[in-house]
């Protein structure tokens, strides 16, 4: 009973722990294998602390791929966790890179994250370094 009173008093007084409003998204980027390191470094500059790389190969028939200018079918899928506050800038920058870099074509899209278990994990993924050091 005494613990319940302490919790209620803390909530009433407004000392409840503050939660960051920066929602997280999963950014999926598909690029040629030769440009994977470049794009990983570029995405990391937007406060991304976690990335995963998957190697794949295109599935279009050779004739169609050649007609579309996709001679090399080796691809890299980069899965990144990014804060919603950095997302627009990252997608704009990726679109610019896709259009200006020779052989740097790709696609990028996001998937919303519904939840993350653990305050420390959330702070790490949302690039909240001060909170990670405190924990």
VOBA-1610 file (N, C-alpha, C; in pm, whole numbers, padded with zeros to 5 digits, always signed):
BEGIN
Unk+00081-00119+00000Unk+00000+00000+00000Unk+00086+00126+00000Unk+00193+00124+00077Unk+00277+00243+00086Unk+00345+00272-00048Unk+00381+00169-00121Unk+00443+00187-00252Unk+00343+00251-00348Unk+00217+00206-00346Unk+00114+00264-00431Unk+00098+00413-00405Unk+00104+00454-00276Unk+00091+00596-00241Unk+00208+00676-00299Unk+00328+00621-00291Unk+00445+00691-00345Unk+00433+00708-00496Unk+00388+00605-00563Unk+00372+00614-00708Unk+00265+00717-00742Unk+00150+00712-00674Unk+00044+00809-00701Unk+00091+00951-00671Unk+00164+00972-00563Unk+00215+01105-00530Unk+00311+01155-00637Unk+00396+01067-00686Unk+00492+01106-00788Unk+00419+01147-00917Unk+00314+01072-00954Unk+00237+01104-01074Unk+00162+01235-01056Unk+00103+01255-00939Unk+00026+01377-00913Unk+00117+01499-00915Unk+00236+01488-00860Unk+00329+01601-00855Unk+00394+01630-00989Unk+00379+01542-01085Unk+00435+01567-01218Unk+00579+01525-01233Unk+00625+01433-01150Unk+00764+01389-01162Unk+00774+01259-01241Unk+00671+01229-01317Unk+00673+01109-01401Unk+00786+01122-01503Unk+00849+01012-01534Unk+00961+01013-01629Unk+00914+01065-01765Unk+00993+01152-01824Unk+00961+01208-01954Unk+01001+01109-02063Unk+00915+01096-02163Unk+00941+01007-02275Unk+00960+01092-02399Unk+01060+01061-02475Unk+01087+01134-02599Unk+00972+01115-02696Unk+00935+01221-02764Unk+00827+01213-02862Unk+00880+01178-03001Unk+01008+01151-03012Unk+01067+01116-03140Unk+01033+00970-03172Unk+00936+00951-03258Unk+00898+00815-03296Unk+01003+00758-03390Unk+01011+00627-03391Unk+01111+00559-03473Unk+01046+00497-03595Unk+01123+00492-03702Unk+01079+00429-03827Unk+01187+00332-03872Unk+01147+00232-03949Unk+01242+00141-04011Unk+01259+00190-04154Unk+01382+00226-04189Unk+01414+00275-04322Unk+01476+00160-04401Unk+01411+00123-04510Unk+01461+00018-04598Unk+01520+00086-04721Unk+01645+00058-04752Unk+01713+00115-04868Unk+01771+00002-04950Unk+01738-00001-05079Unk+01788-00105-05169Unk+01877-00037-05272Unk+02004-00076-05274Unk+02103-00015-05365Unk+02190-00126-05424Unk+02272-00087-05522Unk+02364-00185-05580Unk+02470-00222-05475Unk+02520-00341-05485Unk+02616-00390-05386Unk+02743-00307-05383Unk+02782-00252-05497Unk+02905-00173-05504Unk+02895-00042-05425Unk+02775+00009-05407Unk+02755+00138-05338Unk+02705+00121-05194Unk+02701+00001-05144Unk+02644-00025-05011Unk+02716+00051-04900Unk+02848+00047-04898Unk+02922+00116-04792Unk+02899+00267-04795Unk+02894+00323-04915Unk+02868+00467-04927Unk+02734+00502-04867Unk+02630+00428-04903Unk+02495+00459-04852Unk+02483+00431-04703Unk+02550+00330-04653Unk+02546+00304-04508Unk+02606+00421-04431Unk+02721+00472-04477Unk+02784+00587-04412Unk+02695+00711-04422Unk+02633+00728-04538Unk+02547+00845-04559Unk+02425+00840-04467Unk+02362+00725-04456Unk+02244+00711-04368Unk+02284+00730-04223Unk+02400+00682-04184Unk+02447+00695-04046Unk+02463+00841-04005Unk+02490+00929-04101Unk+02506+01071-04069Unk+02377+01137-04022Unk+02264+01068-04032Unk+02136+01121-03986Unk+02098+01067-03849Unk+02196+01028-03769Unk+02170+00984-03632Unk+02123+00841-03621Unk+02158+00759-03717Unk+02119+00617-03715Unk+02224+00539-03638Unk+02182+00470-03533Unk+02274+00392-03451Unk+02274+00243-03484Unk+02172+00197-03557Unk+02165+00055-03587Unk+02128+00034-03733Unk+02208-00046-03803Unk+02180-00082-03941Unk+02209-00231-03959Unk+02133-00291-04048Unk+02154-00431-04081Unk+02162-00441-04234Unk+02251-00524-04284Unk+02271-00536-04427Unk+02236-00678-04471Unk+02157-00686-04578Unk+02121-00814-04639Unk+02165-00808-04786Unk+02222-00916-04834Unk+02264-00922-04973Unk+02160-00997-05052Unk+02130-00945-05171Unk+02029-01008-05256Unk+02067-00999-05401Unk+01978-01049-05484Unk+02000-01046-05628Unk+01866-01019-05694Unk+01869-00935-05798Unk+01747-00901-05870Unk+01684-01023-05934Unk+01553-01016-05957Unk+01483-01133-06011Unk+01427-01109-06151Unk+01446-00991-06207Unk+01394-00964-06341Unk+01471-01045-06445Unk+01403-01090-06551Unk+01475-01161-06659Unk+01583-01071-06718Unk+01690-01132-06765Unk+01807-01059-06815Unk+01768-00959-06925Unk+01676-00994-07012Unk+01637-00904-07121Unk+01573-00776-07068Unk+01486-00792-06971Unk+01417-00675-06913Unk+01517-00591-06834Unk+01603-00655-06757Unk+01702-00582-06678Unk+01796-00503-06767Unk+01838-00562-06878Unk+01927-00493-06972Unk+01856-00374-07035Unk+01729-00392-07072Unk+01652-00283-07133Unk+01634-00166-07036Unk+01627-00195-06905Unk+01609-00091-06804Unk+01742-00034-06757Unk+01853-00084-06809Unk+01984-00035-06768Unk+02032-00094-06637Unk+01982-00209-06601Unk+02019-00275-06476Unk+02104-00398-06504Unk+02223-00377-06560Unk+02308-00489-06599Unk+02352-00571-06478Unk+02387-00505-06370Unk+02432-00574-06249Unk+02312-00600-06159Unk+02284-00726-06127Unk+02166-00757-06047Unk+02197-00781-05900Unk+02322-00768-05857Unk+02356-00784-05716Unk+02312-00661-05640Unk+02232-00681-05535Unk+02176-00571-05457Unk+02208-00588-05309Unk+02201-00476-05240Unk+02214-00474-05095Unk+02090-00409-05037Unk+02032-00471-04936Unk+01919-00414-04864Unk+01972-00367-04729Unk+01960-00236-04706Unk+02007-00177-04579Unk+01884-00148-04495Unk+01877-00207-04377Unk+01766-00185-04285Unk+01819-00099-04171Unk+01761+00020-04156Unk+01809+00117-04056Unk+01694+00159-03966Unk+01726+00192-03842Unk+01628+00249-03750Unk+01659+00398-03741Unk+01561+00481-03775Unk+01583+00626-03781Unk+01470+00698-03709Unk+01504+00809-03646Unk+01404+00891-03578Unk+01318+00967-03679Unk+01191+00984-03645Unk+01098+01053-03734Unk+01142+01197-03761Unk+01212+01258-03666Unk+01256+01397-03685Unk+01367+01409-03789Unk+01438+01303-03819Unk+01545+01303-03920Unk+01501+01242-04052Unk+01383+01186-04056Unk+01339+01107-04171Unk+01326+01188-04299Unk+01262+01302-04295Unk+01242+01382-04418Unk+01376+01423-04479Unk+01468+01468-04396Unk+01599+01508-04446Unk+01674+01389-04506Unk+01665+01273-04443Unk+01733+01154-04492Unk+01676+01110-04627Unk+01543+01107-04639Unk+01482+01065-04765Unk+01511+01163-04878Unk+01508+01294-04848Unk+01542+01394-04949Unk+01686+01377-04996Unk+01776+01356-04902Unk+01916+01340-04935Unk+01939+01212-05016Unk+01872+01103-04978Unk+01885+00979-05054Unk+01832+00995-05196Unk+01720+01065-05212Unk+01665+01089-05346Unk+01764+01167-05432Unk+01828+01266-05370Unk+01929+01344-05444Unk+02046+01255-05485Unk+02093+01171-05393Unk+02206+01082-05424Unk+02168+00981-05532Unk+02045+00928-05528Unk+02000+00833-05630Unk+02004+00895-05769Unk+01976+01026-05777Unk+01971+01094-05907Unk+02105+01148-05955Unk+02202+01167-05865Unk+02326+01233-05905Unk+02448+01142-05910Unk+02449+01034-05838Unk+02566+00946-05833Unk+02559+00845-05947Unk+02669+00831-06019Unk+02675+00735-06129Unk+02670+00593-06070Unk+02577+00514-06118Unk+02562+00378-06067Unk+02506+00372-05927Unk+02447+00481-05880Unk+02398+00487-05743Unk+02248+00484-05730Unk+02179+00430-05830Unk+02033+00423-05826Unk+01988+00332-05712Unk+01869+00358-05660Unk+01816+00275-05554Unk+01676+00317-05519Unk+01620+00251-05420Unk+01489+00288-05367Unk+01500+00293-05215Unk+01414+00375-05155Unk+01410+00385-05009Unk+01265+00405-04967Unk+01225+00338-04860Unk+01091+00354-04806Unk+01096+00324-04657Unk+00987+00358-04586Unk+00986+00339-04441Unk+00868+00254-04398Unk+00885+00195-04282Unk+00781+00118-04214Unk+00775+00172-04072Unk+00657+00203-04021Unk+00650+00254-03883Unk+00680+00144-03781Unk+00744+00183-03672Unk+00767+00091-03560Unk+00656+00113-03459Unk+00588+00007-03420Unk+00477+00019-03326Unk+00526+00035-03182Unk+00631-00040-03144Unk+00676-00030-03006Unk+00819-00083-02994Unk+00883-00041-02886Unk+01016-00088-02851Unk+01013-00120-02703Unk+01065-00235-02665Unk+01065-00273-02524Unk+01194-00224-02461Unk+01181-00144-02358Unk+01296-00097-02282Unk+01335+00045-02314Unk+01348+00124-02209Unk+01383+00264-02222Unk+01525+00282-02278Unk+01618+00200-02232Unk+01757+00212-02280Unk+01768+00181-02428Unk+01696+00078-02473Unk+01699+00043-02615Unk+01638+00155-02698Unk+01525+00210-02651Unk+01462+00320-02724Unk+01557+00440-02732Unk+01621+00475-02622Unk+01713+00588-02623Unk+01832+00564-02716Unk+01882+00442-02720Unk+01992+00410-02810Unk+01948+00422-02956Unk+01833+00364-02989Unk+01785+00367-03127Unk+01748+00507-03173Unk+01701+00591-03080Unk+01663+00727-03119Unk+01780+00825-03104Unk+01900+00774-03085Unk+02023+00855-03079Unk+02019+00957-02966Unk+01964+00917-02852Unk+01957+01003-02734Unk+02075+00965-02644Unk+02192+01016-02675Unk+02317+00976-02609Unk+02321+01011-02461Unk+02264+01125-02423Unk+02265+01164-02282Unk+02188+01065-02196Unk+02072+01023-02244Unk+01991+00927-02167Unk+02057+00790-02161Unk+02126+00750-02267Unk+02196+00622-02268Unk+02309+00623-02165Unk+02382+00735-02157Unk+02492+00744-02059Unk+02439+00738-01917Unk+02323+00802-01891Unk+02265+00803-01756Unk+02224+00664-01714Unk+02177+00582-01807Unk+02130+00447-01772Unk+02248+00354-01767
//
